[in-house]
Amino acid sequence: MSGSREVIIYSRKGCHLCEIVKESLVKLHKRGGFTWHEVDVDSNAEIRRLYNDEVPVVFIDGRKAFKYHMDEKEFLRKLAA
């Protein structure tokens, strides 16, 4: 993987699926190749309007890559693309 990619996860407190995706990101982050941060959809009305029913939503370099679930192998494939 060349360079560092930016990953954003839109999530909310109390979301079980969000916790699973975040655990995967923490694990995969150890391999390097990307930075990531989390955005709480409930922190902003516009973000909540966009992603309220889709959390967790994962973006790689500004492009939606996953919603609800994230496959780790597919994530690594998309990260390398």
N, C-alpha and C positions, 0 to 999 in steps of 0.2 A: 504494500500500500504506500503510495507516494504522497507526501504532504499530509497535513492535518485537516480532516473534514470536520464540519460543525454539525452536531446533532442536537436537536431540541425535542424534548418530550413535553407535550401539553397534557396535564393531568389534574387531579383534584384530590384533596384530602378524603380519606375513607374509601378510596377506589382500590379494590382488591386487584383488578387487572393492571392498574397503574403500578402497584407495588411489584408485581411480577416482572413487568417490563423494566422498571428501574433496577431491579436486582440483576437482570440480564445485562443492562448497560454498564453497571458497576463491574461485573465480571469481565465483559468484553473490553472495557476501557483499559484493563491491565495489559492487553495486547498492543495498545497504542494505535496511532493512526487517526484518532478523532478526539475532539473535546465535546463535552455535552453539558447541557444545563436544562433545568426543569422550569416550566412556566405553569403556575396554577391558573386554570381557566376561570376560576371564580374571583381572581384578583382584578379583572378588567371586563367591563360589560361587552366590549366589542369582541374580545377573545372568547368570552362565554357564548356569545351569539354564534360565533363561527364553529366552535368545537364542543359545545355543551353535550351533545348526544354521541360524540365520537371518541371520548377519552378512553384509554390513552391514545394520543396521536403522536407519531414519531416522524420528524422531518430530518432529512440528510441534505445539508447544503441548500436549505430553502425549498426542497421538494418533498411532498408528502410521500413517505415510504411505507408506513404501516398505520393501521388503526385497530383498536381493540386488543390485538395480539401481535407479537413480534417473534418471528422465527430467527434464531441466532445465526444459523447457516445462511439464510437469505439476507439477513442484515449484513454479514461479512461480505457476501457477494455484492450487494448494492454499494457497500462502502468502497470496495475495490474497483467498481465500475468507473 
